[in-house]
Amino acid sequence: MKIVHIVGQSNAGKTTFIKQLIPKLERKGRVGVVKHLGDHRYNLQKGKDTTEFFDSGATISIGIDHEKSVAAIRTTALDDILQFLFLEGIEYTIIEGFKTREFPKIVIGDLPAENTVLSNPMVKDVLSSLDRFEDYTPGIKSGKSHKKRGTTR
């Protein structure tokens, strides 16, 4: 699973860039996105069964409607979520935030960051530089370069 790590200051345009990148990456393989919410807390809708199940202690509570599934997962460990996405067959995971992680990074704006691969790129620049981003395999310390050749669509 290829990790495309995107960092930048608040309001630098990270979300806009990611929204443009997702459909282009989807042409190459399945895409997952993990966003660090920082101080923002995501609130589950009160009174709904899936919220009640989660509040009652379920490790994972999933609601399914006719077009999507929504999950609340009782972990805040990025590596646990990356392992979950890997096992689900995600081929490209975009991480927004988590700027202290050592993955090769795309910087949007003027944030100083270690391990920067691209700064303020166009989407086409990312697509032509995918080999510069980390291939993540669960169980191998993440954030350090290690190569695993995966398949893409």
N, CA and C of each residue as an Amber inpcrd file, in Angstrom:
protein
   459
   0.8610000  -1.1700000   0.0000000   0.0000000   0.0000000   0.0000000
   0.9040000   1.2290000   0.0000000   0.6700000   2.1100000  -0.9370000
   1.4610000   3.3280000  -1.0670000   0.8920000   4.3970000  -0.1390000
   1.7790000   5.0360000   0.6370000   1.3810000   6.1200000   1.5420000
   1.7030000   7.4490000   0.8780000   0.6980000   8.2890000   0.6830000
   0.8650000   9.6420000   0.1770000   0.5180000  10.5620000   1.3390000
   1.5490000  11.1060000   1.9720000   1.4030000  11.8700000   3.2090000
   1.4050000  13.3610000   2.8800000   0.3350000  14.0480000   3.2800000
   0.1700000  15.4640000   2.9520000   0.0590000  16.2690000   4.2390000
   0.9030000  17.3010000   4.3420000   0.9100000  18.1620000   5.5190000
   0.8880000  19.6190000   5.0850000   0.5410000  20.4920000   6.0090000
   0.5360000  21.9290000   5.7580000  -0.2060000  22.6410000   6.8630000
  -0.0650000  23.9340000   6.8940000  -0.7700000  24.7540000   7.8810000
  -2.2770000  24.6840000   7.6220000  -3.0430000  25.0490000   8.6310000
  -4.4960000  25.1300000   8.4930000  -4.8390000  26.1290000   7.3830000
  -5.8060000  25.7940000   6.5770000  -6.2860000  26.6310000   5.4670000
  -5.2640000  26.8200000   4.3480000  -4.2990000  25.9160000   4.2290000
  -3.2960000  26.0210000   3.1640000  -3.7940000  25.4310000   1.8450000
  -4.8760000  24.6500000   1.8890000  -5.4140000  24.0490000   0.6690000
  -5.2400000  22.5430000   0.6040000  -4.9380000  21.9040000   1.7360000
  -4.7210000  20.4460000   1.7550000  -5.9680000  19.6940000   1.3130000
  -7.1110000  20.0400000   1.8450000  -8.3510000  19.3290000   1.5160000
  -8.6970000  19.4980000   0.0430000  -8.5670000  20.6930000  -0.4770000
  -8.8370000  20.9390000  -1.8960000  -7.9150000  20.0940000  -2.7610000
  -6.6340000  20.0570000  -2.3920000  -5.6640000  19.2660000  -3.1530000
  -6.0180000  17.7800000  -3.0980000  -6.3520000  17.2830000  -1.9130000
  -6.6870000  15.8650000  -1.7580000  -7.9320000  15.5090000  -2.5680000
  -8.9260000  16.3880000  -2.5680000 -10.1400000  16.1320000  -3.3510000
  -9.8340000  16.0400000  -4.8450000  -8.8170000  16.7530000  -5.3160000
  -8.4070000  16.6680000  -6.7210000  -7.5740000  15.4120000  -6.9790000
  -6.8000000  15.0010000  -5.9790000  -5.9160000  13.8500000  -6.1240000
  -6.6740000  12.5190000  -6.0990000  -7.7030000  12.4160000  -5.2750000
  -8.4160000  11.1440000  -5.0950000  -8.8960000  10.5360000  -6.4100000
  -9.6350000  11.2540000  -7.2510000 -10.1220000  10.5910000  -8.4760000
  -9.0040000  10.1550000  -9.4240000  -7.8920000  10.8730000  -9.4240000
  -6.7580000  10.4880000 -10.2800000  -6.1030000   9.2170000  -9.7430000
  -5.9400000   9.1160000  -8.4270000  -5.3730000   7.9020000  -7.8380000
  -6.3220000   6.7220000  -7.9940000  -7.6350000   6.9660000  -7.9020000
  -8.6350000   5.9030000  -8.0440000  -8.5130000   5.2000000  -9.3920000
  -8.0260000   5.9020000 -10.3910000  -7.8150000   5.2740000 -11.7010000
  -6.7050000   4.2390000 -11.6490000  -5.8200000   4.3520000 -10.6490000
  -4.6910000   3.4300000 -10.5030000  -4.9770000   2.3150000  -9.5030000
  -5.9130000   2.5440000  -8.5750000  -6.2090000   1.5510000  -7.5470000
  -7.1050000   2.1360000  -6.4670000  -7.4470000   1.2880000  -5.5150000
  -8.3600000   1.6940000  -4.4390000  -7.6790000   2.6980000  -3.5100000
  -8.4120000   3.7470000  -3.1260000  -7.8640000   4.8410000  -2.3280000
  -8.5770000   4.9220000  -0.9860000  -7.7950000   5.1060000   0.0680000
  -8.3150000   5.4040000   1.4000000  -7.6990000   6.7100000   1.8670000
  -8.4050000   7.4080000   2.7330000  -7.9090000   8.6720000   3.2710000
  -8.0400000   8.6360000   4.7920000  -6.9760000   9.0790000   5.4650000
  -6.9800000   9.2050000   6.9230000  -6.6580000  10.6570000   7.2370000
  -7.5300000  11.3150000   7.9730000  -7.3250000  12.7170000   8.3440000
  -7.1230000  12.8190000   9.8450000  -6.0570000  13.5130000  10.2250000
  -5.8410000  13.8040000  11.6420000  -6.7390000  14.9740000  12.0080000
  -7.6200000  14.7650000  12.9660000  -8.5750000  15.8050000  13.3240000
  -8.0110000  16.8240000  14.3020000  -6.8280000  16.5670000  14.8420000
  -6.2150000  17.5240000  15.7600000  -7.0950000  17.7450000  16.9710000
  -7.3410000  18.9950000  17.2670000  -8.1600000  19.3420000  18.4340000
  -9.6520000  19.2110000  18.1540000 -10.0100000  19.0960000  16.8750000
 -11.4180000  18.9390000  16.5000000 -11.8720000  17.5370000  16.8980000
 -12.9730000  17.4440000  17.5680000 -13.5070000  16.1380000  17.9570000
 -14.7050000  15.8240000  17.0710000 -14.6950000  14.6470000  16.4680000
 -15.7940000  14.2120000  15.6220000 -16.8930000  13.6770000  16.5250000
 -18.0960000  14.1850000  16.3600000 -19.2120000  13.7640000  17.1960000
 -20.1060000  12.7850000  16.4400000 -20.3080000  11.6340000  17.0410000
 -21.2690000  10.6780000  16.4970000 -22.6670000  11.1830000  16.8180000
 -23.6060000  10.9260000  15.9290000 -24.9590000  11.4360000  16.1090000
 -25.6360000  10.7660000  17.3020000 -26.0260000  11.5640000  18.2560000
 -26.6640000  11.0630000  19.4780000 -27.9870000  10.3690000  19.1650000
 -28.2730000   9.3380000  19.9160000 -29.5430000   8.6460000  19.8150000
 -29.6210000   7.6050000  18.7120000 -28.6020000   7.5070000  17.8750000
 -28.6170000   6.5160000  16.7970000 -28.0510000   5.2000000  17.3120000
 -28.5660000   4.0880000  16.7860000 -28.1550000   2.7680000  17.2610000
 -26.6510000   2.5510000  17.1550000 -26.0450000   2.9420000  16.0110000
 -24.6090000   2.7020000  15.8610000 -23.8120000   3.4840000  16.9070000
 -24.2600000   4.6760000  17.2460000 -23.6150000   5.4580000  18.3090000
 -23.8020000   4.7710000  19.6510000 -25.0010000   4.2980000  19.9070000
 -25.2780000   3.6190000  21.1810000 -24.4320000   2.3540000  21.3190000
 -24.2630000   1.6090000  20.2320000 -23.4380000   0.3940000  20.2800000
 -21.9880000   0.7550000  20.6020000 -21.4800000   1.8060000  19.9530000
 -20.1150000   2.2500000  20.2020000 -19.9610000   2.7320000  21.6480000
 -20.9250000   3.5480000  22.0960000 -20.8830000   4.0550000  23.4730000
 -21.0040000   2.9420000  24.4990000 -21.5970000   1.8230000  24.1030000
 -21.7270000   0.6750000  25.0100000 -20.4480000  -0.1600000  25.0640000
 -19.4620000   0.1740000  24.2410000 -18.1790000  -0.5000000  24.3260000
 -17.7630000  -1.3200000  23.1270000 -18.5520000  -1.3250000  22.0590000
 -18.1650000  -2.0900000  20.8700000 -16.8190000  -1.5910000  20.3430000
 -15.9590000  -2.5000000  19.9420000 -14.6740000  -2.1230000  19.3610000
 -14.8820000  -1.4140000  18.0280000 -15.8240000  -1.9280000  17.2480000
 -16.2010000  -1.3020000  15.9850000 -17.7230000  -1.3260000  15.8850000
 -18.3020000  -0.1960000  15.5070000 -19.7340000  -0.1200000  15.2540000
 -19.9160000   0.4350000  13.8520000 -20.6530000  -0.3110000  13.0230000
 -20.8040000   0.0590000  11.6200000 -22.2770000   0.1970000  11.2760000
 -22.5880000   1.2830000  10.6000000 -23.9270000   1.4860000  10.0530000
 -23.8540000   1.3800000   8.5470000 -24.8180000   0.7010000   7.9510000
 -24.8310000   0.4960000   6.5040000 -26.1650000   0.9880000   5.9530000
 -26.0890000   1.8660000   4.9370000 -27.3080000   2.2440000   4.2310000
 -27.1970000   1.7540000   2.7890000 -28.0360000   2.2590000   1.9070000
 -28.0640000   1.7430000   0.5350000 -26.8710000   2.1730000  -0.3290000
 -26.0170000   3.1170000   0.1470000 -24.8970000   3.5600000  -0.6800000
 -23.5380000   3.5660000   0.0040000 -23.4890000   3.3730000   1.3400000
 -22.2100000   3.4400000   2.0450000 -22.3100000   2.7780000   3.4100000
 -21.1270000   2.5830000   3.9970000 -21.0380000   2.1290000   5.3850000
 -20.2540000   3.1790000   6.1550000 -20.6140000   3.3890000   7.4060000
 -19.9210000   4.3390000   8.2680000 -19.4930000   3.5900000   9.5130000
 -18.1930000   3.7220000   9.8640000 -17.6620000   2.9690000  10.9910000
 -17.0840000   3.8880000  12.0460000 -17.3250000   3.5430000  13.2910000
 -16.6220000   4.1380000  14.4270000 -15.7410000   3.0210000  14.9700000
 -14.4300000   3.2700000  14.9980000 -13.4560000   2.2640000  15.3930000
 -12.7480000   2.7460000  16.6450000 -12.6760000   1.9070000  17.6510000
 -12.1240000   2.2970000  18.9380000 -10.5930000   2.1890000  18.9440000
  -9.9510000   2.9850000  18.1080000  -8.5060000   3.1310000  18.1600000
  -8.1510000   4.5100000  17.6520000  -7.0890000   5.0790000  18.1960000
  -6.5770000   6.3410000  17.6850000  -5.1440000   6.1570000  17.1850000
  -4.7230000   4.9080000  17.0390000  -3.3730000   4.6090000  16.5690000
  -3.3600000   4.5650000  15.0410000  -2.5960000   5.4480000  14.4490000
  -2.5140000   5.5030000  12.9970000  -2.0970000   4.1600000  12.4140000
  -1.1400000   3.4750000  13.0270000  -0.6940000   2.1950000  12.4800000
  -1.8030000   1.1470000  12.4770000  -2.6960000   1.1770000  13.4600000
  -3.8370000   0.2540000  13.4570000  -4.7600000   0.5310000  12.2720000
  -4.9970000   1.7980000  12.0070000  -5.8670000   2.1730000  10.8880000
  -5.1960000   1.8330000   9.5540000  -3.8910000   2.0670000   9.4580000
  -3.1800000   1.7110000   8.2270000  -3.2220000   0.2060000   7.9890000
  -3.0870000  -0.5720000   9.0460000  -3.1730000  -2.0320000   8.9010000
  -4.5620000  -2.4320000   8.4180000  -5.5970000  -1.8230000   8.9900000
  -6.9790000  -2.0820000   8.5760000  -7.1470000  -1.7930000   7.0790000
  -6.6550000  -0.6290000   6.6220000  -6.7830000  -0.2630000   5.2160000
  -6.0010000  -1.2240000   4.3210000  -4.8060000  -1.6180000   4.7610000
  -3.9890000  -2.5700000   4.0130000  -4.7410000  -3.8900000   3.8390000
  -5.3210000  -4.3920000   4.9270000  -6.0420000  -5.6600000   4.8750000
  -7.3100000  -5.5690000   4.0300000  -7.8450000  -4.3780000   3.8820000
  -9.0230000  -4.1660000   3.0420000  -8.6660000  -4.0120000   1.5700000
  -7.3870000  -4.0920000   1.2460000  -6.9710000  -4.0170000  -0.1530000
  -6.8140000  -2.6130000  -0.7000000  -6.7120000  -1.6420000   0.1860000
  -6.4750000  -0.2770000  -0.2710000  -5.0680000  -0.2130000  -0.8520000
  -4.9380000   0.3870000  -2.0160000  -3.6410000   0.4490000  -2.6840000
  -2.9230000   1.7750000  -2.4900000  -3.6900000   2.8430000  -2.2470000
  -3.1260000   4.1710000  -2.0070000  -3.8380000   4.7670000  -0.7990000
  -3.0670000   5.1000000   0.2270000  -3.6460000   5.7690000   1.3840000
  -3.0790000   7.1720000   1.4700000  -3.9790000   8.1330000   1.4530000
  -3.6010000   9.5260000   1.6400000  -3.7470000   9.8260000   3.1250000
  -2.6880000  10.3160000   3.7300000  -2.7340000  10.7370000   5.1260000
  -2.6650000  12.2500000   5.1330000  -3.6510000  12.8870000   5.7670000
  -3.6150000  14.3360000   5.9520000  -3.3030000  14.6170000   7.4080000
  -2.2230000  15.3350000   7.6440000  -1.8050000  15.6500000   9.0080000
  -0.7960000  14.6330000   9.5100000  -0.7820000  14.4230000  10.8210000
   0.2050000  13.5290000  11.4440000   1.6150000  13.9510000  11.0120000
   1.8880000  15.2630000  11.0550000   3.1260000  15.7870000  10.4730000
   4.4000000  15.3090000  11.1460000   4.3170000  14.7450000  12.3560000
   5.5310000  14.2530000  13.0020000   5.9260000  12.8560000  12.5190000
   5.0400000  12.1860000  11.8050000   5.3910000  10.8720000  11.2490000
   6.4550000  11.0530000  10.1750000   7.2870000  10.0450000   9.9950000
   8.4510000  10.1550000   9.1190000   8.1970000   9.7100000   7.6790000
   6.9530000   9.5400000   7.2910000   6.6750000   9.1830000   5.9040000
   7.1700000  10.3010000   4.9760000   7.5710000   9.9640000   3.7550000
   7.8560000  11.0090000   2.7660000   6.6040000  11.8740000   2.5790000
   6.7930000  13.1860000   2.5170000   5.6700000  14.1160000   2.5860000
   5.5290000  15.0140000   1.3650000   4.2750000  15.4130000   1.1620000
   3.9330000  16.5210000   0.2790000   3.5760000  17.6730000   1.2140000
   4.1920000  18.8210000   1.0130000   3.8780000  19.9930000   1.8170000
   3.0460000  20.9470000   0.9710000   1.9030000  21.3260000   1.5240000
   1.0520000  22.3340000   0.8990000   1.2120000  23.6030000   1.7250000
   1.5870000  24.6970000   1.0810000   1.8630000  25.9330000   1.7990000
   3.3450000  26.0260000   2.1160000   3.6520000  26.6780000   3.2370000
   5.0600000  26.9300000   3.5500000   5.4940000  26.3050000   4.8730000
   4.8620000  25.2210000   5.2680000   5.2190000  24.5310000   6.5030000
   6.5810000  23.8580000   6.3620000   7.5110000  24.1650000   7.2690000
   8.7760000  23.4200000   7.2190000   8.5320000  21.9880000   7.7190000
   8.9820000  20.9930000   6.9550000   8.7490000  19.5950000   7.3390000
   9.9180000  18.7420000   6.8820000  10.2800000  17.7950000   7.7350000
  11.3280000  16.8520000   7.3710000  10.7700000  15.8350000   6.3820000
  11.6660000  15.2780000   5.5790000  11.3320000  14.2150000   4.6430000
  10.3390000  14.6780000   3.5730000  10.4710000  15.9360000   3.1490000
   9.6020000  16.4910000   2.1110000  10.0410000  15.9900000   0.7410000
   9.0990000  15.4280000   0.0030000   9.3470000  14.9440000  -1.3510000
   8.9150000  15.9910000  -2.3750000   7.7370000  16.5960000  -2.1420000
   7.2030000  17.6140000  -3.0490000   6.6300000  18.7730000  -2.2380000
   6.8050000  19.9910000  -2.7490000   6.2120000  21.1780000  -2.1250000
   5.2790000  21.8430000  -3.1180000   4.0560000  22.0710000  -2.6820000
   3.0330000  22.7460000  -3.4890000   2.9530000  22.2030000  -4.9190000
   2.8220000  20.8770000  -5.0480000   2.8140000  20.2940000  -6.3980000
   1.4540000  20.4000000  -7.0680000   1.4500000  20.1070000  -8.3440000
   0.2250000  19.8680000  -9.0840000  -0.0770000  18.3750000  -8.9190000
  -1.3210000  17.9720000  -9.1230000  -1.6890000  16.5670000  -9.0050000
  -0.8390000  15.7070000  -9.9330000  -0.5930000  16.1730000 -11.1430000
   0.2140000  15.4010000 -12.0920000   1.6250000  15.1610000 -11.5740000
   2.1550000  16.0930000 -10.7720000   3.4910000  15.9160000 -10.1900000
   3.4990000  14.7560000  -9.1900000   2.4260000  14.6320000  -8.4320000
   2.3170000  13.5360000  -7.4610000   2.2250000  12.2080000  -8.2150000
   1.3840000  12.1670000  -9.2280000   1.1990000  10.9270000  -9.9870000
   2.5000000  10.4650000 -10.6470000   3.3020000  11.3920000 -11.1060000
   4.5600000  11.0090000 -11.7500000   5.6760000  10.7300000 -10.7330000
   5.4120000  10.9760000  -9.4560000   6.4260000  10.7660000  -8.4120000
   6.0230000   9.7010000  -7.4030000   5.0570000   8.8760000  -7.7080000
   4.5600000   7.8950000  -6.7320000   5.6460000   6.9460000  -6.2270000
   6.6440000   6.6880000  -7.0480000   7.7230000   5.8010000  -6.6060000
   8.5670000   6.4150000  -5.4870000   8.4260000   7.6920000  -5.2360000
   9.1770000   8.3710000  -4.1740000   8.4780000   8.2670000  -2.8160000
   7.2650000   7.7080000  -2.8010000   6.5060000   7.5780000  -1.5610000
   6.6160000   6.1610000  -1.0240000   6.3850000   6.0170000   0.2550000
   6.6280000   4.7540000   0.9460000   5.6000000   3.6830000   0.6110000
   6.0860000   2.4580000   0.4630000   5.2350000   1.2800000   0.3690000
   5.0960000   0.7360000   1.7830000   3.8920000   0.8060000   2.3220000
   3.6310000   0.4170000   3.7070000   3.2260000  -1.0530000   3.7850000
   3.8350000  -1.7480000   4.7220000   3.4690000  -3.1270000   5.0120000
   3.2840000  -3.2420000   6.5180000   2.1250000  -3.7230000   6.9880000
   1.9370000  -3.8660000   8.4380000   3.0130000  -4.7540000   9.0510000
   3.3980000  -4.4160000  10.2610000   4.3850000  -5.2160000  10.9700000
   5.8040000  -4.7470000  10.7440000   6.0060000  -3.8790000   9.7550000
   7.3210000  -3.2870000   9.5260000   7.2230000  -1.8550000  10.0250000
   8.1820000  -1.4380000  10.8160000   8.1490000  -0.0910000  11.3960000
   7.8600000   0.9240000  10.3030000   6.7790000   1.6710000  10.4810000
   6.3780000   2.6350000   9.4650000   7.1690000   3.9190000   9.6070000
   7.1690000   4.6650000   8.5300000   7.8440000   5.9400000   8.5220000
   9.2860000   5.8340000   8.0630000   9.7950000   4.6500000   7.8930000
  11.1370000   4.4430000   7.3390000  10.9460000   3.8260000   5.9680000
  11.8250000   4.1160000   5.0790000  11.6870000   3.5990000   3.7240000
  11.9460000   2.0980000   3.6910000  10.9960000   1.3650000   3.2070000
  11.1390000  -0.0600000   2.9590000  10.2890000  -0.3660000   1.7360000
  10.7950000  -1.1430000   0.8700000  10.1100000  -1.3630000  -0.4020000
   9.4060000  -2.6990000  -0.4350000   8.1800000  -2.6640000  -0.8360000
   7.3900000  -3.8570000  -1.1010000   6.6870000  -3.5900000  -2.4140000
   6.8520000  -4.4210000  -3.3560000   6.2020000  -4.2200000  -4.6440000
   4.7830000  -4.7670000  -4.5740000   3.8320000  -3.8790000  -4.7370000
   2.4470000  -4.2880000  -4.7310000   1.8760000  -4.2210000  -6.1290000
   0.6800000  -4.7040000  -6.2660000   0.0280000  -4.6520000  -7.5690000
  -0.9060000  -3.4670000  -7.5910000  -1.1190000  -2.9290000  -8.7430000
  -2.1040000  -1.8700000  -8.9160000  -2.9980000  -2.2580000 -10.0690000
  -4.1550000  -1.6490000 -10.0980000  -5.1030000  -1.8990000 -11.1870000
  -4.6310000  -1.3040000 -12.4660000
